[in-house]
Amino acid sequence: MGRAMSTGFVLLVLLAGVSACTDRPMAAPVVSAQQECERSGGIWRTGFCERSSGGGGY
C-alpha cells in the first residue's frame, strides 16, 4: 500500500507541474524583417532585403 501511495503522490506532483506550464499562453517570438532577411542569408538594405541571385558556381 505504501508503494502505491508513493507512486500516486509522484504522479500527482508531475501532473501539477505539467498543468502549471499550460496555464501561461505561449508568446510567439517577434522577428523583424531585418532579422528574417539576415537569417535567410540576405543583406539588409534600408527598407528591403537584398538576396544574391545564386548564379555561378560549379
Secondary structure, DSSP 4 states (H G I P E B T S, - for coil): -HHHHHHHHHHHHHHHHHHHHHSSPPPPPP--HHHHHHHTT-EEETTEEE--------
